[in-house]
Amino acid sequence: MLDIIRDIGAITRTIQIRSNAEFRPLDLDNNRFIYLIRVCEQPGMFLGALADSIQIDRTTAFRTVKKLVADGWLRLESDDSDKRLRCVYPTAKAQALYPKLHAFELAQSEHMLAQLTPAEVKRLAALMTKLQA
């Protein structure tokens, strides 16, 4: 049973290595590209919700967002109804890159699942959902 979890970890690391190599020239390695994907797909999300969606602690997420803001990829705004909350938005620079990020993500997904039948992909998706519960 432990081998299954180790295999999932190995698959995750393989995807991270490929992604980090692809986006290193843009200084979006160390999984920073994931932040852009999430914020482009859900602009205006709270910092805490962003951290939760990436499944990373909020302190690390905040540090990374600050760097992405400084580099011109994201912008932070106070929430209109609660000024204590900070919302994250993509800049035009991030929105322009998003199609490439999304295409890379799709290509990696297709590559990883190419050996499975549609029924196996559906079953895998159900099992992964069960694991995350």
Secondary structure, 3 states (H helix, E strand, C coil): CHHHHHHHHHHHHHHHHHHHHHHHHHCCCCCHHHHHHHHHHCCCEEHHHHHHHHCCCHHHHHHHHHHHHHCCCEEEEECCCCCCCEEEEECHHHHHHHHHHHHHHHHHHHHHHCCCCHHHHHHHHHHHHHHHC
